[in-house]
Amino acid sequence: MIKVAIIGGGNVATHLANAFNKKNEVSLVQMYARNIEQIHHLKEVTPITNSIELLTEADVYIIAVSDDAIGDVSRKIKQKNGLVVHTSGSVAMQSLQNTGRKGIFYLLQSFSKDKDVNFNEIPFCLEAENEDDLQLLETLAKSIGKKIYRINSEQRKRLHVAAVFVNNFTNHMYKIGADICNEYQVPFEVLLPLIQETAQKITELSPESAQTGPAKRNDQKTIQNHLALLNAEQQEIYKLITKSIQQNGKEL
């Protein structure tokens, strides 16, 4: 059985705690958060503490805190026998400041507090300093998930940038679409089938092959008509993305 301690009280920490607690092959031995109120609701699941000096012995310490806090938090973990990992997509493994073993336990997904998570559909991107620790992380990940990848720090940082484009930036496009719908009193839900079809399409086609629209066709009349309907900020975004689509089209 793998003994796990989770450090953090946010969405990732909470979802991991709930998932590990359901598995016989994992023992969630403790959770730590500086603000213990963040994890008070988990006191029935595992022992909780707001004193990092009182961390119990564990095989794996999972740090699920903000990127800026990873170095400082890891430095305070004095247990030398456990493997210390963080869950960040953009922080290098060597940013961990503990004196012992280091690794990465990065889940490539956006977590929300009140939305259930299917870990079988989430990619686990793992890294460690040696093969034994990497196999330990793989065993831990396989206890709750199925999609396991060995990804080094350089690959992971670039993967995180790619994730920002396909997730955060895409969601901002939804926000702009919703703003336009609201301005003209059109229900945003009218766009949902299109959003779902676009997401589904790239499971079967490459993004390049799936690209459609006036920019792809170089339909200048439609492009100019669209620009006339947008405010200055929306026009700037529209022009930039249109130019990018057209330039990429020339490269194909």
C-alpha positions in Angstrom: 0.0 0.0 0.0 1.3 3.5 -0.9 1.1 6.0 1.9 0.3 9.5 0.5 0.2 12.9 2.2 -1.3 15.8 0.3 -0.1 19.4 0.8 -2.6 22.0 -0.3 -6.3 22.8 0.2 -7.4 23.8 -3.3 -9.3 22.0 -6.1 -6.6 19.6 -7.2 -5.7 18.6 -3.6 -9.4 18.0 -2.7 -10.2 15.9 -5.8 -7.0 13.8 -5.3 -7.9 13.3 -1.7 -11.4 12.1 -2.5 -10.1 9.8 -5.3 -7.3 8.2 -3.2 -9.6 7.7 -0.3 -11.7 5.3 -2.3 -8.8 3.0 -3.3 -7.5 0.1 -1.2 -4.0 0.3 -2.7 -3.5 3.8 -1.4 -3.6 5.1 2.2 -4.2 8.8 2.5 -2.3 9.4 5.7 -2.6 13.2 6.1 -3.5 16.5 4.5 -1.9 19.8 5.2 -3.1 23.3 4.4 -1.8 26.6 5.9 -5.4 27.6 6.3 -6.9 24.6 7.9 -10.4 25.7 7.1 -9.7 24.9 3.5 -9.5 21.2 4.3 -11.8 21.0 7.4 -14.4 19.3 5.3 -12.0 16.4 4.7 -11.3 15.6 8.4 -13.6 12.6 8.1 -11.5 11.3 5.2 -8.0 11.7 6.7 -6.1 13.4 9.5 -5.6 17.2 8.8 -3.0 19.7 10.0 -1.9 23.3 9.4 1.6 22.7 10.8 4.0 21.4 8.2 6.3 20.5 11.0 3.8 17.8 12.0 3.7 16.0 8.7 3.6 12.3 9.2 5.8 9.8 7.4 4.6 8.9 3.9 5.8 7.3 0.7 4.8 10.2 -1.5 4.2 13.8 -0.6 2.0 15.6 -3.2 2.4 19.4 -3.2 -0.7 20.9 -4.8 -0.2 24.6 -4.1 0.4 27.7 -6.2 3.5 27.7 -8.4 5.1 30.5 -6.4 4.8 28.6 -3.2 6.2 25.2 -4.4 9.9 26.0 -3.6 9.2 27.3 -0.1 6.8 24.6 0.9 9.0 21.8 -0.4 12.0 23.2 1.5 10.1 22.7 4.8 9.5 19.0 4.2 12.1 17.4 6.4 11.2 13.7 5.9 14.0 12.4 3.8 12.6 9.0 3.0 9.5 10.1 1.1 9.2 11.1 -2.6 8.2 14.8 -2.8 6.3 15.7 -6.0 4.4 18.8 -7.2 1.4 19.0 -9.5 2.3 22.1 -11.5 2.5 22.1 -15.3 5.0 25.0 -15.6 7.4 24.5 -12.7 10.6 22.4 -13.2 11.2 19.4 -11.1 14.4 21.0 -9.8 12.4 23.8 -8.3 11.6 21.4 -5.5 13.9 22.4 -2.6 13.6 19.3 -0.4 16.8 17.5 0.3 15.5 14.1 -0.7 13.8 12.5 -3.7 11.9 14.6 -6.2 9.3 14.1 -8.9 6.3 15.4 -10.8 2.6 14.3 -10.6 1.0 16.7 -13.1 -2.7 16.2 -14.0 -3.4 17.8 -17.4 -7.0 19.0 -16.6 -8.8 22.0 -15.4 -10.3 21.4 -12.0 -13.4 23.1 -10.5 -14.5 22.8 -6.9 -18.0 21.5 -7.4 -17.6 19.5 -10.6 -17.0 15.8 -10.4 -13.8 14.5 -12.0 -13.4 11.2 -14.0 -9.7 10.5 -13.4 -9.8 7.7 -16.0 -10.1 10.4 -18.6 -7.3 12.7 -17.2 -3.7 12.4 -18.5 -1.1 11.9 -15.7 2.2 13.4 -16.7 5.0 11.9 -14.5 8.6 12.6 -14.0 11.2 11.5 -11.4 15.0 11.4 -10.9 15.2 7.6 -11.1 13.4 4.6 -12.5 12.2 3.3 -9.2 10.5 6.5 -8.2 9.0 6.8 -11.7 7.5 3.4 -11.3 6.2 4.3 -7.9 4.4 7.3 -9.4 3.0 5.2 -12.2 1.6 2.7 -9.7 0.0 5.6 -7.7 -1.4 7.2 -10.9 -2.8 3.8 -12.1 -4.7 3.4 -8.8 -7.1 6.2 -9.9 -6.4 6.7 -13.6 -5.6 5.0 -16.9 -3.8 7.6 -19.1 -0.2 7.6 -17.9 2.6 9.5 -19.7 6.3 9.9 -18.9 7.0 13.6 -19.6 10.2 15.5 -18.8 10.2 19.1 -17.5 10.9 20.7 -20.9 8.2 18.7 -22.5 5.8 19.5 -19.7 6.4 23.2 -19.8 5.6 23.3 -23.5 2.6 21.0 -23.0 1.3 23.5 -20.4 1.5 26.4 -22.9 -0.4 24.2 -25.4 -3.0 23.6 -22.7 -3.5 27.3 -22.2 -4.3 27.7 -25.9 -6.8 24.9 -26.1 -8.4 25.5 -22.7 -8.0 29.0 -21.2 -7.8 30.9 -24.5 -10.6 28.8 -26.0 -12.8 29.5 -22.9 -12.1 33.2 -23.4 -13.4 32.9 -27.0 -16.6 31.4 -25.4 -16.8 34.5 -23.2 -16.6 36.8 -26.2 -19.2 34.8 -28.0 -21.5 35.0 -25.0 -20.9 38.8 -24.8 -22.0 39.2 -28.4 -25.0 37.0 -27.9 -26.0 38.9 -24.8 -25.6 42.3 -26.5 -28.0 41.2 -29.2 -30.3 39.2 -26.9 -29.6 35.8 -28.5 -29.4 32.8 -26.1 -25.8 31.5 -25.8 -27.2 28.0 -25.7 -27.8 28.2 -29.5 -24.0 27.9 -29.9 -23.6 24.8 -27.7 -24.2 22.2 -30.4 -21.5 23.9 -32.5 -19.1 24.0 -29.6 -19.6 20.3 -28.9 -19.3 19.4 -32.6 -16.0 21.4 -32.9 -14.6 19.6 -29.8 -15.7 16.2 -31.1 -14.4 16.7 -34.6 -10.7 17.0 -33.5 -10.9 13.5 -32.0 -11.2 12.3 -35.6 -9.4 14.9 -37.6 -6.3 17.0 -37.1 -6.9 20.6 -36.1 -5.6 21.7 -39.4 -8.0 19.5 -41.3 -10.9 20.5 -39.1 -10.4 24.3 -39.7 -13.3 26.0 -41.5 -14.8 29.5 -41.6 -14.3 32.8 -43.5 -10.6 33.2 -42.6 -9.9 29.7 -44.0 -11.8 30.6 -47.2 -10.4 34.1 -47.3 -13.9 35.4 -47.5 -13.1 39.1 -47.2 -16.7 40.3 -47.6 -17.8 38.2 -44.6 -14.7 39.2 -42.6 -15.4 42.9 -43.1 -19.1 42.4 -42.2 -18.1 40.7 -39.0 -15.6 43.4 -38.1 -18.3 46.1 -38.5 -20.3 44.3 -35.7 -17.6 44.2 -33.1 -16.1 46.7 -30.6 -12.5 47.7 -30.9 -11.1 45.0 -28.6 -13.1 42.3 -30.3 -11.9 43.6 -33.7 -8.3 43.4 -32.6 -8.7 39.7 -31.5 -10.7 38.8 -34.6 -8.1 40.3 -36.9 -5.2 38.6 -35.1 -6.8 35.2 -35.2 -7.9 35.6 -38.8 -4.3 36.5 -39.8 -2.9 33.5 -37.9 -5.4 31.1 -39.6 -4.5 32.5 -43.0 -0.8 32.4 -42.5 -1.0 28.8 -41.2 -3.1 27.9 -44.2 -0.3 29.1 -46.6 2.2 26.9 -44.8 0.1 23.7 -45.4 
